Amino acid sequence: MNFPFYVARRYLFSKKSHHAINIISAISVCGVALATMALVCTLSVFNGFQDLVASFFTAIDPQLEVAPAKGKTMAADAPGLTRLKAYPGIQVYTETLEENALVICGDHQAMVTIKGVDDNFAEATDIGSLLYGDGTFILHADVLEFGVPGIQLAAQLGLGARFDTPLQVYAPQKGERVNPANPAASFTQSELYSPGVVFAVKQEKYDAHYILTSLGFARNLFGQQGRVSSIALKLKEGTDVEQARKDIQQLLGPGFTVEDRYAQQADVFRIMEVEKLIAYLFLTFILLVACFNIIGSVSMLIIDKKDDVRTLRNLGAKDHQVIRIFLFEGRLISGAGALAGILLGLLLCYLQQTYGFITLGKSSGSFVVDAYPVSVQLWDVVLVFFTVLLVGYCALWYPVRYLAKRLLD
């Protein structure tokens, strides 16, 4: 066994001449354990919110989305898209077209995003789980075109899940200038009827701005015949999404972008990652403060063991070995605190997942979830453990070497 480590381990569990040293060591372990526990729990809560947000998007965002690298639309019969249809891993291939328009309903109006989708859109996404109302998800029937608005947009327009008066939709005609004498002549106008349902993704981006309708309606409204904004893909069960994304990107070339669900919502998840990083840095600073207790404990131990140091030197111990004894002592304290904190953190996360005893509000149903969501990830636990060890080592390195050298002089 490593000689400095063996002596440091004996010092950690042996009685000291001053009982206060044992008390300070115990306080040091508790301080590091609490800071470690806070890191584990906080990072797990951020993971829980990320998973919660991801669960909202997975119902309306396709597994993979193909879009033009430049411009807003592309030809639906482009050679690359023709090759894409033959890719063996695709189960559902659906075309979409998005553009902004003005919607008027009675005395209410709003700028919205009209999203025209193929009839098989419900097969490519789980839109059915987002619908509210007594109707059905239908996009067109005979000469009627239906529109499914987001729940917040419906409220903004003064509508319920079913509305009797059709929505008046206006879009500027492509390539036309607005005539001040007759502005209406520069716009294409059409109507959307209610299928008796609205959708709720629980994200303002969709709920307050989107209307789902048929692809044909969107093409006619915006004058984009034969054009699409994106291709939504659902892969066959068991297909590796990331590998399929790489294969499709290689198949299509640089003129197209292929994004998974996380890339489609990159801004949202990037913000959450930044928030998680800031929380991690703040708690690491608190951990650094907690490590000052270890410095005090090891400093008192150095003074307490000066006779032992003299004996070890007489027995042939080198100065650097003596210094390493006290460095190992500090690392053992921080390591014990790290293990205790991780175990406590995992226990609290398990209890929160099981019982949800820390709630988001006093009244049930006020939020999307009643209790803080928690998701423990192995790499976060590993990161926390090595962070504690690194911070403890950095905090101890100079003070221990300085005090030990003065003792050896």
Contacts in CASP RR format, 6 or more apart in sequence:
PFRMAT RR
TARGET T0000
AUTHOR 0000-0000-0000
METHOD contacts of the structure
MODEL  1
MNFPFYVARRYLFSKKSHHAINIISAISVCGVALATMALVCTLSVFNGFQ
DLVASFFTAIDPQLEVAPAKGKTMAADAPGLTRLKAYPGIQVYTETLEEN
ALVICGDHQAMVTIKGVDDNFAEATDIGSLLYGDGTFILHADVLEFGVPG
IQLAAQLGLGARFDTPLQVYAPQKGERVNPANPAASFTQSELYSPGVVFA
VKQEKYDAHYILTSLGFARNLFGQQGRVSSIALKLKEGTDVEQARKDIQQ
LLGPGFTVEDRYAQQADVFRIMEVEKLIAYLFLTFILLVACFNIIGSVSM
LIIDKKDDVRTLRNLGAKDHQVIRIFLFEGRLISGAGALAGILLGLLLCY
LQQTYGFITLGKSSGSFVVDAYPVSVQLWDVVLVFFTVLLVGYCALWYPV
RYLAKRLLD
3 317 0 8 1.000
3 321 0 8 1.000
4 321 0 8 1.000
4 322 0 8 1.000
4 324 0 8 1.000
4 325 0 8 1.000
4 327 0 8 1.000
4 328 0 8 1.000
5 328 0 8 1.000
7 312 0 8 1.000
7 325 0 8 1.000
7 328 0 8 1.000
8 325 0 8 1.000
8 326 0 8 1.000
8 327 0 8 1.000
8 328 0 8 1.000
8 329 0 8 1.000
8 330 0 8 1.000
8 331 0 8 1.000
8 332 0 8 1.000
9 328 0 8 1.000
9 332 0 8 1.000
11 301 0 8 1.000
11 305 0 8 1.000
11 325 0 8 1.000
11 329 0 8 1.000
12 25 0 8 1.000
12 329 0 8 1.000
12 332 0 8 1.000
12 333 0 8 1.000
12 336 0 8 1.000
15 22 0 8 1.000
16 22 0 8 1.000
16 301 0 8 1.000
16 304 0 8 1.000
17 304 0 8 1.000
18 300 0 8 1.000
18 304 0 8 1.000
20 300 0 8 1.000
21 297 0 8 1.000
21 300 0 8 1.000
21 301 0 8 1.000
21 304 0 8 1.000
24 293 0 8 1.000
24 296 0 8 1.000
24 297 0 8 1.000
24 300 0 8 1.000
25 297 0 8 1.000
25 301 0 8 1.000
25 333 0 8 1.000
27 293 0 8 1.000
27 297 0 8 1.000
28 290 0 8 1.000
28 291 0 8 1.000
28 293 0 8 1.000
28 294 0 8 1.000
28 296 0 8 1.000
28 297 0 8 1.000
28 333 0 8 1.000
29 333 0 8 1.000
29 336 0 8 1.000
29 337 0 8 1.000
29 340 0 8 1.000
30 337 0 8 1.000
31 290 0 8 1.000
31 293 0 8 1.000
31 337 0 8 1.000
32 287 0 8 1.000
32 290 0 8 1.000
32 291 0 8 1.000
32 293 0 8 1.000
32 294 0 8 1.000
32 333 0 8 1.000
32 334 0 8 1.000
32 335 0 8 1.000
32 336 0 8 1.000
32 337 0 8 1.000
32 338 0 8 1.000
32 341 0 8 1.000
32 388 0 8 1.000
32 392 0 8 1.000
33 337 0 8 1.000
33 338 0 8 1.000
33 340 0 8 1.000
33 341 0 8 1.000
33 344 0 8 1.000
34 290 0 8 1.000
34 341 0 8 1.000
35 283 0 8 1.000
35 286 0 8 1.000
35 287 0 8 1.000
35 290 0 8 1.000
35 388 0 8 1.000
36 287 0 8 1.000
36 337 0 8 1.000
36 338 0 8 1.000
36 340 0 8 1.000
36 341 0 8 1.000
36 342 0 8 1.000
36 344 0 8 1.000
36 345 0 8 1.000
36 384 0 8 1.000
36 385 0 8 1.000
36 388 0 8 1.000
37 341 0 8 1.000
37 342 0 8 1.000
37 344 0 8 1.000
37 345 0 8 1.000
37 348 0 8 1.000
38 283 0 8 1.000
38 286 0 8 1.000
39 280 0 8 1.000
39 283 0 8 1.000
39 284 0 8 1.000
39 287 0 8 1.000
39 384 0 8 1.000
39 387 0 8 1.000
39 388 0 8 1.000
40 341 0 8 1.000
40 342 0 8 1.000
40 345 0 8 1.000
40 346 0 8 1.000
40 348 0 8 1.000
40 349 0 8 1.000
40 376 0 8 1.000
40 380 0 8 1.000
40 381 0 8 1.000
40 384 0 8 1.000
41 345 0 8 1.000
41 348 0 8 1.000
41 349 0 8 1.000
41 374 0 8 1.000
42 279 0 8 1.000
42 280 0 8 1.000
42 283 0 8 1.000
43 276 0 8 1.000
43 279 0 8 1.000
43 280 0 8 1.000
43 377 0 8 1.000
43 380 0 8 1.000
43 383 0 8 1.000
43 384 0 8 1.000
44 345 0 8 1.000
44 349 0 8 1.000
44 374 0 8 1.000
44 375 0 8 1.000
44 376 0 8 1.000
44 377 0 8 1.000
44 380 0 8 1.000
45 372 0 8 1.000
45 373 0 8 1.000
45 374 0 8 1.000
46 272 0 8 1.000
46 275 0 8 1.000
46 276 0 8 1.000
46 279 0 8 1.000
47 276 0 8 1.000
47 374 0 8 1.000
47 375 0 8 1.000
47 376 0 8 1.000
47 377 0 8 1.000
47 380 0 8 1.000
48 373 0 8 1.000
48 374 0 8 1.000
48 375 0 8 1.000
49 272 0 8 1.000
49 373 0 8 1.000
50 269 0 8 1.000
50 272 0 8 1.000
50 375 0 8 1.000
51 373 0 8 1.000
51 375 0 8 1.000
52 368 0 8 1.000
52 369 0 8 1.000
52 373 0 8 1.000
53 203 0 8 1.000
53 265 0 8 1.000
53 268 0 8 1.000
53 269 0 8 1.000
53 272 0 8 1.000
54 261 0 8 1.000
54 262 0 8 1.000
54 269 0 8 1.000
56 201 0 8 1.000
56 202 0 8 1.000
56 203 0 8 1.000
57 201 0 8 1.000
57 203 0 8 1.000
57 261 0 8 1.000
57 264 0 8 1.000
57 265 0 8 1.000
58 126 0 8 1.000
58 261 0 8 1.000
59 125 0 8 1.000
59 126 0 8 1.000
59 127 0 8 1.000
59 128 0 8 1.000
59 129 0 8 1.000
59 130 0 8 1.000
59 201 0 8 1.000
60 125 0 8 1.000
60 126 0 8 1.000
60 127 0 8 1.000
60 130 0 8 1.000
60 199 0 8 1.000
60 201 0 8 1.000
60 206 0 8 1.000
61 125 0 8 1.000
61 261 0 8 1.000
61 264 0 8 1.000
61 265 0 8 1.000
62 94 0 8 1.000
62 124 0 8 1.000
62 125 0 8 1.000
62 232 0 8 1.000
62 233 0 8 1.000
62 234 0 8 1.000
62 261 0 8 1.000
63 233 0 8 1.000
63 234 0 8 1.000
63 235 0 8 1.000
63 241 0 8 1.000
63 260 0 8 1.000
63 261 0 8 1.000
64 232 0 8 1.000
64 233 0 8 1.000
64 235 0 8 1.000
64 241 0 8 1.000
64 244 0 8 1.000
64 245 0 8 1.000
64 248 0 8 1.000
64 258 0 8 1.000
64 259 0 8 1.000
64 260 0 8 1.000
65 230 0 8 1.000
65 231 0 8 1.000
65 232 0 8 1.000
65 233 0 8 1.000
65 258 0 8 1.000
65 259 0 8 1.000
65 264 0 8 1.000
66 81 0 8 1.000
66 84 0 8 1.000
66 230 0 8 1.000
66 231 0 8 1.000
66 233 0 8 1.000
66 248 0 8 1.000
66 252 0 8 1.000
66 256 0 8 1.000
66 257 0 8 1.000
66 258 0 8 1.000
67 74 0 8 1.000
67 229 0 8 1.000
67 230 0 8 1.000
67 231 0 8 1.000
67 256 0 8 1.000
67 257 0 8 1.000
67 259 0 8 1.000
68 74 0 8 1.000
68 255 0 8 1.000
68 256 0 8 1.000
68 257 0 8 1.000
69 254 0 8 1.000
69 255 0 8 1.000
69 256 0 8 1.000
69 257 0 8 1.000
70 255 0 8 1.000
72 99 0 8 1.000
72 229 0 8 1.000
73 97 0 8 1.000
73 224 0 8 1.000
73 227 0 8 1.000
73 228 0 8 1.000
73 229 0 8 1.000
74 81 0 8 1.000
74 227 0 8 1.000
74 228 0 8 1.000
74 229 0 8 1.000
74 256 0 8 1.000
75 81 0 8 1.000
75 226 0 8 1.000
75 227 0 8 1.000
75 228 0 8 1.000
76 95 0 8 1.000
76 226 0 8 1.000
76 227 0 8 1.000
76 228 0 8 1.000
77 226 0 8 1.000
80 251 0 8 1.000
80 252 0 8 1.000
80 256 0 8 1.000
81 231 0 8 1.000
81 252 0 8 1.000
83 251 0 8 1.000
83 252 0 8 1.000
84 90 0 8 1.000
84 93 0 8 1.000
84 231 0 8 1.000
84 248 0 8 1.000
84 251 0 8 1.000
84 252 0 8 1.000
85 93 0 8 1.000
87 244 0 8 1.000
87 247 0 8 1.000
87 248 0 8 1.000
87 251 0 8 1.000
89 235 0 8 1.000
89 236 0 8 1.000
89 239 0 8 1.000
89 244 0 8 1.000
90 233 0 8 1.000
90 234 0 8 1.000
90 235 0 8 1.000
90 236 0 8 1.000
91 234 0 8 1.000
91 235 0 8 1.000
91 236 0 8 1.000
91 237 0 8 1.000
92 120 0 8 1.000
92 123 0 8 1.000
92 124 0 8 1.000
92 232 0 8 1.000
92 233 0 8 1.000
92 234 0 8 1.000
93 124 0 8 1.000
93 231 0 8 1.000
93 232 0 8 1.000
93 233 0 8 1.000
94 117 0 8 1.000
94 118 0 8 1.000
94 120 0 8 1.000
94 121 0 8 1.000
94 123 0 8 1.000
94 124 0 8 1.000
94 231 0 8 1.000
94 232 0 8 1.000
94 233 0 8 1.000
95 117 0 8 1.000
95 118 0 8 1.000
95 215 0 8 1.000
95 228 0 8 1.000
95 230 0 8 1.000
95 231 0 8 1.000
95 232 0 8 1.000
96 115 0 8 1.000
96 116 0 8 1.000
96 117 0 8 1.000
96 118 0 8 1.000
96 121 0 8 1.000
96 215 0 8 1.000
96 228 0 8 1.000
96 229 0 8 1.000
96 230 0 8 1.000
96 231 0 8 1.000
96 232 0 8 1.000
97 115 0 8 1.000
97 116 0 8 1.000
97 215 0 8 1.000
97 218 0 8 1.000
97 219 0 8 1.000
97 222 0 8 1.000
97 224 0 8 1.000
97 227 0 8 1.000
97 228 0 8 1.000
97 229 0 8 1.000
98 113 0 8 1.000
98 114 0 8 1.000
98 115 0 8 1.000
98 116 0 8 1.000
98 218 0 8 1.000
98 229 0 8 1.000
98 230 0 8 1.000
99 113 0 8 1.000
99 114 0 8 1.000
99 171 0 8 1.000
99 218 0 8 1.000
99 221 0 8 1.000
99 222 0 8 1.000
99 224 0 8 1.000
99 229 0 8 1.000
100 111 0 8 1.000
100 112 0 8 1.000
100 113 0 8 1.000
100 114 0 8 1.000
100 171 0 8 1.000
101 111 0 8 1.000
101 112 0 8 1.000
101 113 0 8 1.000
101 114 0 8 1.000
101 169 0 8 1.000
101 170 0 8 1.000
101 171 0 8 1.000
101 221 0 8 1.000
101 222 0 8 1.000
102 109 0 8 1.000
102 110 0 8 1.000
102 111 0 8 1.000
102 112 0 8 1.000
102 169 0 8 1.000
102 170 0 8 1.000
102 171 0 8 1.000
102 187 0 8 1.000
103 109 0 8 1.000
103 110 0 8 1.000
103 111 0 8 1.000
103 112 0 8 1.000
103 157 0 8 1.000
103 167 0 8 1.000
103 168 0 8 1.000
103 169 0 8 1.000
103 170 0 8 1.000
103 211 0 8 1.000
104 167 0 8 1.000
104 168 0 8 1.000
104 170 0 8 1.000
105 157 0 8 1.000
105 158 0 8 1.000
105 159 0 8 1.000
105 163 0 8 1.000
105 165 0 8 1.000
105 167 0 8 1.000
105 168 0 8 1.000
106 165 0 8 1.000
108 156 0 8 1.000
108 157 0 8 1.000
108 158 0 8 1.000
109 157 0 8 1.000
110 153 0 8 1.000
110 156 0 8 1.000
110 157 0 8 1.000
111 209 0 8 1.000
112 149 0 8 1.000
112 153 0 8 1.000
112 209 0 8 1.000
112 210 0 8 1.000
112 211 0 8 1.000
113 209 0 8 1.000
113 210 0 8 1.000
113 211 0 8 1.000
114 169 0 8 1.000
114 171 0 8 1.000
114 211 0 8 1.000
114 213 0 8 1.000
114 217 0 8 1.000
114 218 0 8 1.000
114 221 0 8 1.000
114 222 0 8 1.000
115 210 0 8 1.000
115 211 0 8 1.000
115 212 0 8 1.000
115 213 0 8 1.000
115 218 0 8 1.000
116 139 0 8 1.000
116 212 0 8 1.000
116 213 0 8 1.000
116 214 0 8 1.000
116 215 0 8 1.000
116 216 0 8 1.000
116 217 0 8 1.000
116 218 0 8 1.000
117 139 0 8 1.000
117 212 0 8 1.000
117 213 0 8 1.000
117 214 0 8 1.000
117 215 0 8 1.000
117 232 0 8 1.000
118 215 0 8 1.000
119 139 0 8 1.000
119 214 0 8 1.000
121 127 0 8 1.000
121 139 0 8 1.000
121 212 0 8 1.000
121 232 0 8 1.000
122 128 0 8 1.000
122 137 0 8 1.000
123 234 0 8 1.000
124 232 0 8 1.000
124 233 0 8 1.000
124 234 0 8 1.000
125 232 0 8 1.000
125 234 0 8 1.000
127 137 0 8 1.000
127 199 0 8 1.000
127 212 0 8 1.000
128 137 0 8 1.000
130 199 0 8 1.000
130 200 0 8 1.000
130 201 0 8 1.000
131 137 0 8 1.000
131 148 0 8 1.000
131 197 0 8 1.000
131 198 0 8 1.000
131 199 0 8 1.000
132 151 0 8 1.000
132 161 0 8 1.000
132 197 0 8 1.000
132 198 0 8 1.000
132 199 0 8 1.000
132 200 0 8 1.000
133 161 0 8 1.000
133 162 0 8 1.000
133 196 0 8 1.000
133 197 0 8 1.000
133 198 0 8 1.000
134 161 0 8 1.000
134 162 0 8 1.000
134 196 0 8 1.000
134 197 0 8 1.000
135 161 0 8 1.000
135 162 0 8 1.000
135 195 0 8 1.000
135 196 0 8 1.000
135 197 0 8 1.000
136 195 0 8 1.000
136 196 0 8 1.000
136 197 0 8 1.000
137 148 0 8 1.000
137 195 0 8 1.000
137 197 0 8 1.000
138 146 0 8 1.000
138 195 0 8 1.000
139 145 0 8 1.000
139 146 0 8 1.000
139 147 0 8 1.000
139 195 0 8 1.000
139 212 0 8 1.000
139 213 0 8 1.000
139 214 0 8 1.000
139 217 0 8 1.000
140 146 0 8 1.000
140 214 0 8 1.000
140 216 0 8 1.000
140 217 0 8 1.000
144 193 0 8 1.000
145 190 0 8 1.000
145 191 0 8 1.000
145 192 0 8 1.000
145 193 0 8 1.000
145 213 0 8 1.000
145 214 0 8 1.000
145 217 0 8 1.000
146 192 0 8 1.000
146 193 0 8 1.000
146 194 0 8 1.000
146 195 0 8 1.000
146 213 0 8 1.000
146 214 0 8 1.000
147 167 0 8 1.000
147 192 0 8 1.000
147 193 0 8 1.000
147 194 0 8 1.000
147 195 0 8 1.000
147 211 0 8 1.000
147 212 0 8 1.000
147 213 0 8 1.000
148 195 0 8 1.000
148 197 0 8 1.000
148 198 0 8 1.000
148 199 0 8 1.000
148 211 0 8 1.000
148 212 0 8 1.000
148 213 0 8 1.000
149 157 0 8 1.000
149 159 0 8 1.000
149 167 0 8 1.000
149 198 0 8 1.000
149 199 0 8 1.000
149 210 0 8 1.000
149 211 0 8 1.000
149 212 0 8 1.000
150 198 0 8 1.000
150 199 0 8 1.000
150 200 0 8 1.000
150 201 0 8 1.000
150 206 0 8 1.000
150 207 0 8 1.000
150 208 0 8 1.000
150 210 0 8 1.000
150 211 0 8 1.000
151 198 0 8 1.000
151 199 0 8 1.000
151 200 0 8 1.000
151 207 0 8 1.000
152 204 0 8 1.000
152 207 0 8 1.000
152 208 0 8 1.000
153 207 0 8 1.000
153 208 0 8 1.000
153 209 0 8 1.000
153 210 0 8 1.000
153 211 0 8 1.000
154 160 0 8 1.000
154 161 0 8 1.000
154 163 0 8 1.000
154 198 0 8 1.000
156 208 0 8 1.000
157 167 0 8 1.000
159 194 0 8 1.000
159 198 0 8 1.000
160 198 0 8 1.000
161 194 0 8 1.000
161 196 0 8 1.000
161 197 0 8 1.000
161 198 0 8 1.000
162 194 0 8 1.000
162 196 0 8 1.000
162 197 0 8 1.000
163 194 0 8 1.000
164 194 0 8 1.000
166 191 0 8 1.000
166 192 0 8 1.000
166 193 0 8 1.000
166 194 0 8 1.000
167 191 0 8 1.000
167 192 0 8 1.000
167 193 0 8 1.000
167 211 0 8 1.000
168 189 0 8 1.000
168 191 0 8 1.000
169 189 0 8 1.000
169 190 0 8 1.000
169 191 0 8 1.000
169 192 0 8 1.000
169 221 0 8 1.000
170 187 0 8 1.000
170 188 0 8 1.000
170 189 0 8 1.000
171 187 0 8 1.000
171 188 0 8 1.000
171 221 0 8 1.000
171 222 0 8 1.000
172 178 0 8 1.000
172 186 0 8 1.000
172 187 0 8 1.000
172 188 0 8 1.000
173 186 0 8 1.000
173 187 0 8 1.000
173 188 0 8 1.000
173 223 0 8 1.000
174 222 0 8 1.000
174 223 0 8 1.000
174 224 0 8 1.000
176 186 0 8 1.000
177 186 0 8 1.000
178 186 0 8 1.000
179 185 0 8 1.000
179 186 0 8 1.000
188 220 0 8 1.000
188 221 0 8 1.000
188 222 0 8 1.000
188 223 0 8 1.000
190 217 0 8 1.000
190 220 0 8 1.000
190 221 0 8 1.000
192 211 0 8 1.000
192 213 0 8 1.000
192 217 0 8 1.000
199 206 0 8 1.000
199 207 0 8 1.000
199 212 0 8 1.000
200 207 0 8 1.000
201 207 0 8 1.000
202 368 0 8 1.000
215 228 0 8 1.000
218 224 0 8 1.000
219 225 0 8 1.000
219 226 0 8 1.000
219 227 0 8 1.000
233 248 0 8 1.000
235 241 0 8 1.000
235 244 0 8 1.000
241 260 0 8 1.000
242 260 0 8 1.000
245 258 0 8 1.000
245 259 0 8 1.000
245 260 0 8 1.000
248 258 0 8 1.000
249 256 0 8 1.000
249 257 0 8 1.000
249 258 0 8 1.000
252 258 0 8 1.000
262 269 0 8 1.000
284 387 0 8 1.000
284 391 0 8 1.000
287 387 0 8 1.000
287 388 0 8 1.000
287 391 0 8 1.000
288 391 0 8 1.000
288 392 0 8 1.000
288 395 0 8 1.000
291 334 0 8 1.000
291 391 0 8 1.000
291 392 0 8 1.000
291 395 0 8 1.000
291 396 0 8 1.000
292 395 0 8 1.000
294 330 0 8 1.000
294 333 0 8 1.000
294 334 0 8 1.000
294 392 0 8 1.000
294 395 0 8 1.000
294 396 0 8 1.000
295 395 0 8 1.000
295 396 0 8 1.000
295 399 0 8 1.000
295 400 0 8 1.000
297 330 0 8 1.000
297 333 0 8 1.000
298 326 0 8 1.000
298 329 0 8 1.000
298 330 0 8 1.000
298 333 0 8 1.000
298 396 0 8 1.000
298 399 0 8 1.000
298 400 0 8 1.000
299 399 0 8 1.000
299 400 0 8 1.000
299 403 0 8 1.000
301 326 0 8 1.000
301 329 0 8 1.000
302 309 0 8 1.000
302 326 0 8 1.000
302 400 0 8 1.000
302 403 0 8 1.000
302 404 0 8 1.000
302 407 0 8 1.000
303 407 0 8 1.000
306 407 0 8 1.000
309 322 0 8 1.000
309 407 0 8 1.000
309 408 0 8 1.000
312 321 0 8 1.000
312 322 0 8 1.000
313 319 0 8 1.000
313 322 0 8 1.000
313 408 0 8 1.000
319 405 0 8 1.000
319 408 0 8 1.000
322 404 0 8 1.000
322 408 0 8 1.000
323 400 0 8 1.000
323 401 0 8 1.000
323 404 0 8 1.000
323 405 0 8 1.000
326 400 0 8 1.000
326 403 0 8 1.000
326 404 0 8 1.000
327 393 0 8 1.000
327 396 0 8 1.000
327 397 0 8 1.000
327 400 0 8 1.000
327 401 0 8 1.000
330 392 0 8 1.000
330 396 0 8 1.000
330 400 0 8 1.000
331 389 0 8 1.000
331 392 0 8 1.000
331 393 0 8 1.000
331 396 0 8 1.000
334 388 0 8 1.000
334 389 0 8 1.000
334 391 0 8 1.000
334 392 0 8 1.000
334 393 0 8 1.000
334 396 0 8 1.000
335 388 0 8 1.000
335 389 0 8 1.000
337 388 0 8 1.000
338 384 0 8 1.000
338 385 0 8 1.000
338 388 0 8 1.000
338 389 0 8 1.000
339 385 0 8 1.000
342 381 0 8 1.000
342 384 0 8 1.000
342 385 0 8 1.000
346 376 0 8 1.000
346 381 0 8 1.000
349 374 0 8 1.000
349 376 0 8 1.000
351 357 0 8 1.000
352 358 0 8 1.000
352 371 0 8 1.000
352 372 0 8 1.000
352 374 0 8 1.000
353 374 0 8 1.000
356 370 0 8 1.000
356 371 0 8 1.000
356 372 0 8 1.000
357 371 0 8 1.000
358 371 0 8 1.000
358 372 0 8 1.000
359 370 0 8 1.000
359 371 0 8 1.000
359 372 0 8 1.000
360 366 0 8 1.000
360 367 0 8 1.000
360 369 0 8 1.000
360 370 0 8 1.000
360 371 0 8 1.000
360 372 0 8 1.000
361 367 0 8 1.000
361 370 0 8 1.000
364 370 0 8 1.000
END
